[in-house]
C-alpha cells in the first residue's frame, strides 16, 4: 500500500469522525431547545461523553497505545468521580457543620420572592 493511499484512508477516517462529532454537536445544541428536562440532560451530558470518547479514541490515538494507558485514564476518571462524590454533598448544600453559604441563601430568597411576584420568566 502506498503512502498516498494510506494518507487518503486516514483523511477519510478523520473526516468521518469529524462529521459524527458535528452531528452530535448539533443534537446537543437542539436538545435544550425542545424544553424537556430529561431530553436536555441526555443531549447535554450523554452526548458529551460520547464526543469525549470519540476524540480520545481517535484523535488522541488511545486505541493504539499500550493497555496501561487505558488503565491510567480509567484511574483518573475514577478519582474524578471520587472527588465529586466526596465534595458534592458539602458544595451543594447551603450550610454545613462550621460554614454557611450566605450568597446562595440570599439568591434563593431573591428568586423565590421574584417568583411570588410573578416576575420570573427564566431570566437570571
N, C-alpha and C positions, 0 to 999 in steps of 0.2 A: 504494500500500500504506500503510495507516495505521500510526502509531507503535505502537499497541497490538498489532496483528497482528505487526509486526516484532519487538517485545519478546517476544511469545509464542514466535516461532520461535527467538530467541536462547536463551530459557529451555529450550526442548526440546532444543536442541543441547547446551547445557552440562549438562543433566541426563543426556543420553545419554553424554557423555564421563565424567561423574561415575560412572555405573553401570559403565562399562567399567573405570574405574580401581578401583572397589570389587571387581569380579570378579577383576581381575589381582592385587589385594592379597590376596584370599582364596587364590588359587592359589599366590602366593609364600609364604604362611604354611603352607599344607598341604604344599608340596613337600618341605621338610626332614623332615616327619613320616613320610614314606614310608621314608626311610633309604637311598635310593640316591644315591651321591655325585654322579654326573653329572646326575641329575634335580634335586638340590638346587642345583647350580651354575647350571643353566639357569633354574630358577624364581627363584633369588635375583638373579642378575645380568642374565639375558636380559630378564626381566620388568621389572626396574628401569630398563633402558634404554628399553623401550617406554613405561613410565609417564612417564619424564622427557621423552621426545619428545612425548607427548600433552599434558602440562602446558605445555611450552614452546610448542608449536604452537598450542594452542587457548586457554589461559588467559593466556599472555604475548603473544598476538596476533602471533607472529613470522611467521605465514602472510600477514599483510597489510602487514608492514614492507617497507621498501626492501631490495633484494637485498644491499646491503653489510652489513646487519645479520647475514644468514646467513653471509657470509664472515668477519665478526668472531667469530661464535660458533664456526665451524669452526676458525678460527685458535686461539682459546682452548682448544678441546678438543685440538687437535694439540699445543699447548705443554704441556698437562696430561699427555698420553701421553709426550711427550718427557722431561718432568721425571721421570715414573715410571720410564721406561726408563733414565734416567741415574742415578737413586738406588737403584733396586731391587737391583741386584747387590751393593751395599755394605750396604744395610739388611737384606737377607735372609740375610746370612752372619753367622757368629759372630765372625769376626776379619778384619782387613784388614792393610794394609801397616804402619800405625802405630797401630792401635787394636784393642781386644778387647772383646767384649760378654760380660762375666763373668756378668751376670744371666741371659742367655739360655742360656749354657753350663750354669750351675747348675740351671736349670729343666729342661733336657733330661736331665741326670743324675738329678735327683729323679724325673722322670716315668718314666724307664727303670727306676730302682730300684723304684718303686712297681708298675710293670707286671710286673716279675720276681717280686714278692711276690704277685702275683695280686690286688692291691687296686685296680686301675684299672678303674673302672666308668663312665668317661666324665665324671667329676666333676673340676672344676678346683679 
